[in-house]
Amino acid sequence: MRPLEGIRVLEVAMYGFVPSAGAVLADWGADVIKVEHAVTGDPQRGLRQTGTIRVEGDPNPNIEHANRGKRSLGLDMARPEGKEVLHELVRRSDVFLTSFLPGARTRLGIDVDDIRALNPTIVYARGSALGPRGPEADRGGYDMTAFWARAGTAASITPPGVEGMISPPAPAYGDTISGTNLAGGIAAALLRRERTGEASVVDVSLLGSGVWAMGQAAALALHLDTTWVAPKPGTHGSPTNPLSGLYTTADGHYLSFVMLQPAKFWADVCRHVDRPELADDPRFATAELIAANTEQAVKILREVLATRTLAQWTERFATLAGPWAPVQDLLHVGADAQVRANDYLLRAGELELAASPVQFDVAAPHLGPAPEFAAQTEEILMELGLDWTRISELKAAGAVT
């Protein structure tokens, strides 16, 4: 049994951030009902062009990633008939999950007091761009603005002298991280309700998640009154440790060494790169000497590591004791045996999707495909006790799809 089986989540949300929280809850076993506008649906369904990649036809990974395993209800909440359906679902749900801004929540009658009047024990969870308090609480935003640019990552990762800023590495990058935070908050609120009977309001913002992701660097910056500065591209890394930095392979890829105790691992590295004599080189005999002669050690390792491809070094370093990693693109990730062994990528319908990162009892979650728009409308209405006559009336009124 998955940990959230028997929990019903009513999701009134769009785009990537808050729906990705619903996806995690679905991975954990919750029944997540995605409420979409009866005519337009979630605008994310229309997203076909992402960066340089365009998706033609279905399935569309842009909608599948954050919506796998859910059921979709096409509902016009602005119509009285649609509002009745929504209210009945609220009464039967454990969690109300929304991305709507305060003004829209008030206008549609789905703010905290409205929902709690129908179900006093429901966990009310909302995701925002900039948080629930302060002068900008009513403003919207995306992960590029609130998470990446405003919370410090963009400036911290962009090296001096680079025009503009480094962009996020992937679409919905901050959305997905923030969505996982929101799912964890909801799980904690459900535990609190189980123990005390008290229902919580859960808030997670893109800005708050971005600040948290930069937390260690932020603590250093504020304590020392100096901002974090990214190294220039092409620099090795540590000026005092040849085993902490990047090295180029013969095919133009990179290896990342992060061996923070270089004296402990130096001899093992020398053996693995077929230079065992360097283990006894007096220049590198102690940690202090390694630090003093880092520039020479880096030069030697650069020459040696540039003689083989990423795949060849990955195979050779399988027995290397110190921490290291191949710098992989996403196709490499898809072929990574360790990723596959742990089921970090799983089949969901016709696609392979990233599994949410929490596993229970050493088992991967089961991923179902994202629902087609309004595919379960009739099924959900029948669960509410509506007969075909009433369902037909709701459809004729435009309240449901």
C-alpha positions in Angstrom: 0.0 0.0 0.0 1.4 3.4 -1.0 1.5 5.9 1.9 -1.2 8.3 0.7 -3.7 5.8 -0.6 -7.2 6.8 0.5 -6.3 10.5 0.4 -8.2 12.6 -2.1 -6.6 15.8 -3.4 -8.6 18.4 -5.3 -6.2 20.3 -7.5 -7.3 23.7 -8.9 -4.1 24.7 -10.5 -2.3 25.4 -13.8 1.1 25.3 -15.5 4.0 23.5 -13.8 4.6 24.4 -10.1 1.5 23.5 -8.2 0.5 20.6 -10.6 3.9 19.1 -10.0 3.1 18.9 -6.3 -0.1 17.0 -7.3 2.1 14.7 -9.4 4.2 13.8 -6.4 1.1 13.2 -4.2 -0.2 10.9 -7.0 3.1 9.1 -7.0 2.6 8.5 -3.3 -0.8 7.0 -3.9 -3.3 9.9 -3.5 -6.3 10.2 -5.7 -5.7 13.6 -7.4 -8.6 15.2 -9.2 -7.3 17.9 -11.6 -10.0 20.6 -12.1 -9.5 22.2 -15.5 -11.6 25.0 -17.1 -14.5 23.4 -19.0 -13.4 25.0 -22.3 -9.8 25.9 -22.2 -8.3 23.3 -19.8 -4.9 23.8 -18.3 -2.9 26.2 -20.6 0.1 23.9 -20.2 -1.6 21.5 -22.6 -1.0 24.0 -25.4 2.8 24.2 -24.6 4.5 22.7 -27.6 7.7 24.7 -28.1 10.2 24.6 -25.2 13.5 26.2 -26.0 14.8 24.7 -29.2 12.6 21.5 -28.8 9.1 21.3 -30.3 6.6 18.5 -29.6 4.2 17.5 -32.4 1.2 15.4 -31.5 0.6 13.4 -28.3 1.8 12.4 -25.8 3.2 15.8 -24.8 5.9 15.6 -22.1 5.2 19.2 -21.2 1.9 18.2 -19.7 2.7 14.6 -18.7 5.6 15.4 -16.3 3.5 17.4 -13.8 0.2 15.6 -14.3 0.9 11.9 -14.4 -1.4 9.7 -12.4 -4.3 12.2 -12.0 -7.9 12.3 -13.1 -9.2 15.3 -15.1 -12.5 17.0 -14.6 -13.6 19.7 -17.0 -15.5 22.3 -14.8 -16.6 25.9 -15.1 -16.4 27.1 -11.5 -17.8 30.5 -12.4 -21.2 28.9 -13.2 -23.6 28.1 -10.3 -23.9 24.5 -11.5 -20.2 24.1 -11.7 -19.7 25.7 -8.3 -22.2 23.1 -6.8 -20.0 20.3 -8.2 -16.9 21.8 -6.9 -18.4 22.2 -3.4 -19.4 18.6 -3.3 -15.9 17.6 -4.3 -14.5 19.8 -1.5 -16.7 18.1 1.0 -15.2 14.7 0.0 -11.6 15.8 -0.2 -8.6 15.8 2.2 -6.6 18.4 0.4 -7.5 21.5 -1.6 -4.5 22.5 -3.8 -4.4 25.7 -5.8 -2.1 28.0 -7.7 -4.7 30.7 -8.2 -3.8 34.3 -7.1 -5.7 35.9 -4.2 -8.0 38.0 -6.4 -9.0 35.0 -8.5 -9.6 32.9 -5.4 -11.9 35.6 -3.9 -13.8 36.0 -7.2 -14.3 32.2 -7.6 -15.1 31.6 -3.9 -12.2 29.2 -3.4 -10.2 31.1 -0.7 -9.4 29.5 2.6 -12.6 30.7 4.4 -14.8 29.6 1.5 -13.3 26.1 1.4 -13.2 25.7 5.2 -16.9 26.6 5.4 -17.6 23.5 3.3 -15.0 21.2 4.9 -13.4 22.5 8.2 -10.8 19.7 8.3 -9.5 20.0 4.8 -5.8 20.8 4.3 -5.6 24.0 2.2 -2.4 24.2 0.2 -1.4 27.0 -2.1 1.6 27.7 -4.2 2.6 31.3 -5.1 5.3 33.2 -6.9 6.4 35.5 -4.0 4.8 34.3 -0.8 1.5 35.0 1.0 2.6 38.2 2.8 4.2 41.5 1.9 3.4 44.1 -0.7 3.9 41.7 -3.7 1.8 38.8 -2.4 -0.8 39.4 -5.1 1.7 39.2 -8.0 2.1 36.2 -10.2 5.4 34.8 -11.6 7.2 31.9 -13.1 10.2 29.9 -12.0 12.4 31.9 -14.3 11.5 35.1 -12.5 10.8 34.2 -8.8 12.9 31.1 -8.4 15.8 31.6 -10.7 16.4 35.3 -11.2 15.0 36.9 -7.9 16.2 34.3 -5.4 19.9 34.5 -6.3 20.7 31.5 -8.5 21.0 33.4 -11.8 23.4 36.0 -10.4 25.4 33.4 -8.4 25.9 31.0 -11.4 26.7 33.7 -14.0 30.5 34.3 -14.1 31.9 37.8 -14.1 32.2 39.3 -17.6 29.4 37.2 -19.0 26.8 39.3 -20.7 23.3 38.8 -19.4 22.7 35.8 -17.1 22.9 32.0 -17.3 19.4 30.6 -17.9 17.8 27.7 -16.0 19.1 24.3 -17.2 15.7 23.0 -18.1 12.0 24.0 -18.3 10.0 23.9 -15.1 13.3 23.5 -13.1 12.3 25.7 -10.2 8.7 24.6 -10.6 9.5 21.0 -10.0 11.8 21.6 -7.0 9.1 23.9 -5.5 6.4 21.4 -6.2 8.2 18.7 -4.3 8.6 21.2 -1.3 4.8 21.8 -1.5 4.0 18.0 -1.6 6.2 17.5 1.5 4.4 20.3 3.3 1.0 18.7 2.5 2.2 15.4 3.8 3.3 17.0 7.1 -0.1 18.8 7.4 -1.9 15.5 6.9 0.1 13.9 9.7 -0.7 16.9 11.9 -4.4 16.5 11.1 -4.2 12.8 11.9 -2.6 13.4 15.3 -4.4 16.6 16.4 -7.5 16.9 14.2 -6.3 20.4 13.3 -6.2 21.4 9.6 -3.3 23.6 8.3 -2.9 26.1 5.6 0.3 25.2 3.7 2.2 27.8 1.7 5.2 27.3 -0.6 6.4 30.0 -3.0 8.9 29.9 -5.9 10.8 32.7 -4.2 11.0 30.9 -0.9 12.1 27.6 -2.6 14.7 29.5 -4.5 16.1 31.1 -1.4 16.2 27.7 0.3 18.0 26.2 -2.6 20.7 28.9 -2.2 20.6 28.6 1.6 24.2 27.7 2.3 25.7 30.3 0.0 23.2 32.8 1.4 24.4 32.1 4.9 28.0 32.7 3.9 27.2 35.9 1.9 25.1 37.5 4.7 27.6 36.5 7.4 30.7 37.8 5.5 28.9 40.6 3.7 30.2 39.4 0.4 28.2 37.9 -2.5 28.8 34.5 -4.0 30.8 34.7 -7.3 30.8 32.0 -9.9 34.2 30.8 -11.3 35.0 31.7 -14.8 34.3 28.9 -17.4 37.3 26.7 -18.0 38.9 27.1 -14.6 39.8 23.9 -12.8 38.0 24.5 -9.5 40.0 24.5 -6.2 43.3 26.4 -6.2 44.6 24.1 -3.5 43.2 20.7 -4.5 43.8 19.0 -7.9 41.2 16.4 -7.0 38.4 18.9 -6.7 37.4 20.3 -10.1 36.6 19.6 -13.8 38.7 17.8 -16.3 38.1 17.5 -20.1 37.9 14.1 -21.8 39.1 13.2 -25.3 35.5 13.5 -26.7 34.9 17.0 -25.3 32.9 15.9 -22.2 33.9 16.5 -18.6 34.7 14.6 -15.4 33.9 16.1 -12.0 36.3 15.2 -9.1 35.2 16.2 -5.6 37.7 14.5 -3.4 38.0 16.9 -0.5 40.8 14.9 1.2 43.3 14.8 -1.7 46.1 13.0 0.3 43.7 10.2 1.0 42.8 9.5 -2.6 45.9 10.7 -4.5 47.6 7.3 -4.9 44.3 5.6 -6.0 43.7 8.2 -8.7 47.3 7.8 -9.9 46.8 4.1 -10.3 43.5 4.5 -12.1 45.0 6.9 -14.6 48.0 4.6 -15.3 50.5 6.9 -13.6 51.3 4.9 -10.5 54.7 6.6 -10.2 53.0 9.9 -9.2 51.9 8.3 -6.0 55.5 8.4 -4.8 56.3 11.8 -6.3 57.8 13.9 -3.5 55.8 16.9 -4.8 52.6 15.2 -3.8 53.7 13.3 -0.6 51.4 15.1 1.9 48.2 17.2 1.9 50.3 20.3 2.3 52.6 19.5 -0.6 49.6 18.6 -2.8 48.1 22.0 -2.0 51.3 23.8 -2.7 51.8 22.0 -6.0 48.2 22.0 -7.2 49.0 23.8 -10.4 51.5 21.1 -11.5 49.2 18.3 -10.5 46.3 19.8 -12.4 48.5 20.1 -15.5 49.5 16.5 -15.3 45.9 15.2 -14.8 44.6 17.4 -17.6 47.0 15.8 -20.0 46.3 12.3 -18.9 42.5 12.6 -18.7 42.3 14.1 -22.2 43.6 10.8 -23.7 40.3 8.8 -23.2 36.6 9.4 -23.8 34.0 9.9 -21.2 32.7 6.4 -21.6 36.2 4.9 -21.2 36.9 6.9 -18.0 33.5 6.0 -16.7 34.2 2.3 -17.0 37.8 2.7 -15.6 36.7 4.8 -12.6 34.0 2.3 -11.6 36.4 1.1 -8.8 37.8 4.6 -7.9 37.4 5.1 -4.2 37.0 8.9 -4.1 33.8 10.8 -5.1 33.6 11.7 -8.8 31.0 11.8 -11.6 30.8 12.0 -15.3 29.2 15.3 -16.4 26.3 13.8 -18.3 23.7 15.2 -20.6 20.1 13.9 -20.4 20.7 11.1 -22.9 23.6 9.9 -20.8 21.3 10.1 -17.8 18.8 7.9 -19.6 21.5 5.3 -20.2 23.0 5.5 -16.7 22.9 2.0 -15.1 22.6 3.5 -11.6 19.6 5.6 -12.6 18.0 2.6 -14.0 18.8 0.3 -11.1 17.0 2.7 -8.7 14.0 3.4 -11.1 14.6 7.1 -11.2 13.2 7.1 -14.7 9.9 5.1 -15.2 7.5 4.3 -17.9 4.2 6.2 -17.7 2.0 5.3 -20.7 4.0 6.0 -23.8 6.7 8.1 -22.1 9.5 7.7 -19.7 9.2 10.2 -16.9 11.4 11.2 -13.9 10.1 9.5 -10.8 9.6 11.8 -7.8 12.6 11.4 -5.6 11.2 9.9 -2.5 10.9 6.1 -2.3 9.1 4.1 0.4 10.2 0.6 1.5 12.9 0.5 -1.2 10.3 0.5 -4.0 9.7 2.9 -6.9 6.4 4.6 -7.3 4.0 3.5 -10.0 3.5 6.2 -12.6 0.3 6.5 -14.6 0.0 8.7 -17.6 -1.5 12.1 -17.4 -5.2 12.2 -18.2 -6.6 13.6 -21.4 -8.5 16.8 -20.9 -11.7 16.1 -18.9 -11.3 12.4 -19.5 -12.8 11.4 -16.1 -15.5 14.0 -15.9 -18.4 11.6 -16.1 -16.6 9.1 -13.8 -16.1 11.7 -11.1 -19.6 13.0 -11.3 -21.1 9.5 -11.0 -18.9 9.0 -7.8 -20.7 12.1 -6.5 -24.0 10.3 -7.0 -25.2 12.2 -10.1 -27.2 10.2 -12.6 -27.0 10.5 -16.4 -29.9 13.0 -16.6 -28.2 15.4 -14.2 -24.8 15.0 -15.9 -26.5 15.8 -19.3 -28.0 18.9 -17.8 -24.7 20.1 -16.5 -23.1 19.5 -19.9 -25.9 21.4 -21.6 -25.4 24.3 -19.2 -21.7 24.4 -20.0 -20.8 23.7 -16.4 -18.8 20.6 -17.2 -17.1 19.1 -20.2 
